[in-house]
């Protein structure tokens, strides 16, 4: 790590000292602010105040708002889909995969309801982060993720189509349809709350019911 920049106290320069706890507090505060306000709406001063540090220390660790935004995005990406990717690429039965993905996604998104909107906004305004997003999720490039997930799902789908227990569907469509059904209520939560008259508690009950009903609904839609 390079030598910390100095700030002044009473007219005398005072060197900033590296502090892992301060760095973590900054990242925690930035995560909260960026996810709630988006990169454009986040302010470095607000992050510094939330972390209990001055802006000089914030800039020492992350240099700029862009670098801090990238660090937050990597952290947010790791929270959204890694376990889902592992489930979809596994050898578990297709029905078990659908049930497990629904449970994992809805449980996590109920704890972090602002996360989908933040990820979608970041990918919309910074499309170059799509590769960063996939790499953060899996530790490998998108070129390695695609065949691992789609090949496994494709083989399972074809097997059921041959048996006559499932209608044909491309594995890409299967994945997108399933994830969209999980993520949409959270990405569109403000609109749904107004349309359906949901407060915080009613929304939680809405999600709990969806957790029970979504997997059977999705699987029934694929039956011939």
Secondary structure, DSSP 4 states (H G I P E B T S, - for coil): -PPPPEEEETTEEEEPPP-HHHHHHHHHHHHHHHHHHHHHH--HHHHHHHHT--HHHHHHHHSSHHHHHHHHHHHHHHHHSHHHHHHHHSSS-HHHHHHHHHHHHHHHHHHSTTHHHHHHHHHHH-TTHHHHHHHHHHSS-HHHHHHHHHHHHHHHHHHHHHHTSS----HHHHHHHHHHHHHHHHHTHHHHHHHHT--HHHHHHHHHHHHHHHHHHHHHHT--
